[in-house]
């Protein structure tokens, strides 16, 4: 009862937490990427959608609390794409990014690099702005371009590090410490840009304060992709920094010095924990429903509204 009393009034389609602050967005996305939503049954999902529909039409049964409504909306937002209204395939939901992405992140062979970038591509595509349909041919072009460029960068990195063994210790240390992050960040940018390049040519819908579509904007699409790409640059930062520091301390423990077989599973758990931390921090940099001033958009959109600011789905 105390938890329900502390819960503020439910608003359909609105985030539970203030999206104008970083910590409000962080709380919001921690709920969206909650791995427990991966185990929501079809029946439970149907019940949540029905509850929200009843609230929308004013037919909500008595006794339903705001907390129950917020939980129902959390489940729907974690599973259903906001533009298409369709279920996102489990491994490609943001709630599945960490559980499905961690096992293929800790291995660095070409096959696993391809699998990792394929997973990234599908996550980027499944969580894009989908206000405009994407033909299968366009998806395939983006996929092959994204995976080829990203894997090439990753493989080139490994080759560079291997050749660094022939260099002086100081130069080798600089290469091994500084090169991995920009290489992975570049691969992530390529992946996002190529998987969502259709938005740049078709534009994305922009909405007024009442949720009415004002038109399609290529400028808003550019902003959406740039914001998403920036989150993918920030995402690997903790993953490159924290696990080596943590493992350097853990490896000194007597337990791990006598049981070297535990190093890989413990390293995987450390990577999982770091990935779980970095994902919500990265995607909280921008709200999913971002805003842009009308004066920055195409003239035809600016002429269609008196609003100063419009909204668009940035994607995740």
N, C-alpha and C positions, 0 to 999 in steps of 0.2 A: 504493500500500500504506500509506503514511504517513497519507493522508487517511482510509482505511478504519479504521486502527488508532485514530485520534483520534475516530472516530465512536462514540458510546455505544450501548448495546444497544437494538435496535428494540423499540418497544411499539406494538402494533396499536391504532389509534384514538386514541392519545395524541399530543399535540404533541411535536415533537422538542426544543423549547426550553422552558425554565421559563416558565409562564404567570403566575406570581405576580409577576414583575418586568416593568417596561415594556420593557426591552431584550430580554428573552426573547420577549415578544409581538411586538416589532418585527421580530426575526429571523424569527419564524413567519409574519407577514403579508407580509414581503418575499418569501418563497417562494410564498405563496398568490397574490400579485398579479403574479408573474413573467410578463411578456408572452410569454416563450418557450413557455409552456404552451398558448397559443392555437394553436400550430402542431403540437401533438401529434396524430398520426394515430389513426384508429379502431383500427388494429392495435396500436399502442403502448399505448393506453388499455386495450384488452382484456388485453394482456400484464400490465399493472400490476395490474389487478383480479384476474387469475388468480393472480399471485404472492402477493398479499395473502390471497386465499382459501386458497392452499396453506399459508401460514404459520398461518392460523387453524385449519386442520384437521390441522396437524402433518404435512403431506405435502410440505414444502418440499424441493426437490432439493438435493443437496450442492453446496457452493461458492458459494451465494448469500450475499452480505455484508449487514451491517446497513445500509451506505450504499445499496445497491441497493433495500433494502426501504423506507428513508426516502424515496428518490427516487420509488419507486412510489406511496407514500402521498401525497407532494406532488402528483403528477400527478392522482391521484384526487380529492383535496380541492379542487384548483383547478377541476375540471371537473364533478364530481358533487355534487348537493345533498345535504347530510348527512341531511335528513329524508325526502325523497322517493326518493332513490336514482336520480334522473333527471339527464340531462345538462342543464346550464344553457346556453342559447343563447349563442354566442360573444360578441356585443357586450355582453351583460348580465352576464357573469362579472366578478368583481372584477379579474381579470387583464386584462379588456378595458375597464375603466372609464377608464383614462388614454388608451390608444391611440384609442378611439372617442369619448371625451368631449372631448379637447383641441381637435380641429378645430372643434367646434360651440360651444366656450367663448369663442374669440377673436373671434367675430362677434356683434353685438348687435342685429340686426334682429328684428322680432316673429317672423318665421318661424323663425329660428335659435334664438330664446328658446324657442319652442314645441318645436322639435326637441331642444334641450338638456334641457328639463324632461321631455319624453317619455322620453328616454334615462335620466335620473335615476330616473323612475318605474319603468321596467322593471328597472333595476339594483336598486332598493329592493325591488321585488316578488320578483325572482328570487332574492334573497339573504335573504329573510325567514325567520322561523320557520314551517315548513310542516308542523307536526305535526297541524294541522287543515286539511281541504280548504277551498279558497276558491272559491265559485261564480263563474261568469263574470260574472254581473250585479253581484256585489260588487266584482270587479276593475274593471269598467268604471266603476262609480260612483266608486271611489277614484281611478281614472286621470283622469277628467274633472274631479273636484274638485281633485286635486293639480295638474294642469297649468293649469287655469283660475286658481287662486289664485296659483300661482307665477309664471305669465306676467304676471298683473295687477300683481303686486308689481314685477316687473322692468320692465314698460312704464311703470308709475307712477314708478319711479326715473328712467328716461330723461327723462320729461316734467318732473320736478322739477329735474333738472340743467339742462335746456334753459332753463327759466324762471329759473334762478339767474343766467343771463347778464345779467339786468336789475337784479340786486342789486349792492350794493357789492362791491368786490374781496375784502374780508375775509370777508364773509358767504358769497360764492360759493365761496371756497376751503374754508371749513368744510363747506359742503354737499357739495361735490365729493369731499372727503376722508373725511367721516364717514358719509354716508348709504349708499354702495354696500354696505358690509359688512353692516350690520343688515338691509338689504333682501334680500340674497342669503341670509343666514342664516335669515331668516324664511321665505323661499320654500322652503328646504331642509327646514325643520321641518314646514311644511305638507305637503310632498311625502311625507316619511317617515310622518307621522301618518295621512294619508288613504290611502296605498297599503297600510298595514298595520293599518287600523282594525278589520278583521275579527278580529284577534287580541285586541283589547280586549273584544269581545262574546263570543267563543268561548273565550278563554283559550288557554294553551299548555301543553304537557306539561312537568312537572317530574320529575326523576329522582333516585333515591337514589344512594348511593356505588357501587352495583353496576350502575347503568344501568337499573334497573327503574323503570317509569312509575308514579308515585304518584297522578297525577290531573292535571286541567287547572286552571290558575290564571290568573285575570284580573289578579291583583296582579303576578305574575311577568311577564305580558305587558306591563303598564304599565311595569315596570322595563326590560324589553327595548327597548321603543320609545323610552323616554326616553334610554337610554344610546346607542342608535343615532342619535337626533336630535342628541344632544350632539356626536357625532363629525362630523355634517354641519355643525355650527356651526363647529367647529375647522378643518374641511377647507379652506374658502376663505381662511383667514387668511394663510398664506404667499403665496397666489396674488394677493392684493390688495397685499401689502407688497413682496415681492421683485422681481417684474418691473419696476415703475416705477423702482426704485432701480438695478437692473442696466442697464436700457435708457438711463437718464440718463447712465451712463458710456459705454456702447457707442456711443451716438449721437454722441459727441464724437470717435470714431475717424475718421481721414481716409478710411478705406475706406467707411464708411457716409455720410460727408458728401458724398462724390463719387458714391456709388451708392445713392440713396435707395430704389430698388426692393428693396434687400435688407432694408429695415427690417421689412416684414411677415413674411417667412419667418424672420428672426432672432428677432423678437418671438414668433412661434409656437413656435420651439424653446425659448426661455426659459420660456414658459408650460408647455410640455411637461415640461421639466426640473423646474420648480417643482411642477407637479401630481404628478409622479412622486415627489417628496420628501414632499409634504403628505399624500398618500393613506395610505401606511403609518404615518406619524406619527399621523394622526387615528384610524384604526381600531385602533391599538395601545393606545389609552387604556383599553379594556376587553377582557377575553378573550372569544372567541366563545362559549365555554361558560361562562357566568357563574354565580355562586352567590348564594344568598339564604338568610337564616335562616328556618327553618320557622316560628318564632314570628311572622314578618311575613305569613305566608300565611293562606289561608282555614282555618277550624277543621277542616273535614273532611279536609284534607290533613295538618294537624298531628297529627290523631288516627290517621292511617294509617301513621305511621312513628315510629321512635325516633331518627331522624337529627336532628342539630341544624342541618345545612345541606343544601340540595338544589341541584341543577344544572339549568339550562335553556339552550337554544340562543338566544342573544341575536339571532342573525342578523348580517349585515354591512351 
